[in-house]
Amino acid sequence: MRRVFIILGLLLAFQTVSWAFLYEVKILNKEEIQALSDIELVNALIETKIEIDASRTFHGKAGFSPKEYAKYKELLGYIIKLRLEMQLRELEAPPIDDWLR
């Protein structure tokens, strides 16, 4: 019986560690986005797209808690802000979605 508790404890510990790595993207405000160089802007978009794709994969069958859902919506809004700034700078976004498939 003690082994069962040890195994469950280890599994929960590893799961908690995996949650710590979710949503590692720093959400910038409009002024911070405008201050990014062209390459930083493209890299921010790439990192955010990767974060969302990883999150979608991770949560594919489990569903979102209200907190996770709010964070997901925040990431989607961040992509929009990044794309708008790229459009103002006449930068073309790399085909990240195709690369992730």
N, C-alpha and C positions, 0 to 999 in steps of 0.2 A: 504494500500500500504506500509505503514511503517513497518507493521508486516512481510511482505514478505521480505523486505530488512534485517530485524533483523534475520529472520530464515535463509536466505541465508548466512548472515555473520557468524552465529554460525556454520552452516554446513561447510563452508570454513575454519573456525578456527579449527574445529575438524579434518578436513582432513589434514591441514598443520601440526598439532601435530602428526598425524599418520605417515606422511612422515619423521618426525624427528627420528622415531624409526627404519627406514629401514637401513640395512647395518651397524649394530653395531659391526661388526667384525673388529678388528685391523689387517691389513695385515702386517705380519712380513717379513723381508728379509731373505735370506738363512742363514746368520750367526745367526740371532735371533732364527730361527727355530732349528738350530743345538744346540743352548744353552738350549732349552727346556728339561725338564725332560720327562721321558716316559709318565707319567700321564698327564703332561701339553700338550704334543704332541697329545695324544688321545683326550683330552678335546678340544683342538683347532680344531681338525678335526670335532668333534661332533658339536661344536658351528657353524662352517662354513656350515656344511651340513644342520643344522636346519635353518640357515639364508637363504640359497638358497631355501630350500623347502618353507619357509614362503614367500619369495619373489615371487617364482613361483606361489604360491596360490594367493597372493595379486594382482599380475599383470596378472593373467590367462586370463582375457578377455579384459584388458585395453591396452595391448601392452607397449613397452618400449620407452621412449624418448632416444635420443642418449647418454645422460649422464648415464641413468639407464642401458642401454645396455653395456656401457663400464665398469660400476661397476660390472655387472653380469659376464662379461668375466674375470674381475680381481678376483672375488671370485672363479670362476672355476679354474683359474690358481693357486690360493692359495691352493685349494684342492689337485691339482697335486703335488705341492711342499711338502705339509704335507705328502701325501702318499709315495712319494719318500724317504723322511727322515725316515718314519716308516719302509719302506722296507729295508733301509740300517741298521736299528737297529733290523731287524727281528721281528717287532711287527705286530700283526694281527689287522686289523681294525675291530671294532665291527660292526655288521650288522645294521648300522644306517638307511639305506634306507628301510629295512624291518620293523624296529621299527616305522618309520614315516608313514607307510601305514595304 
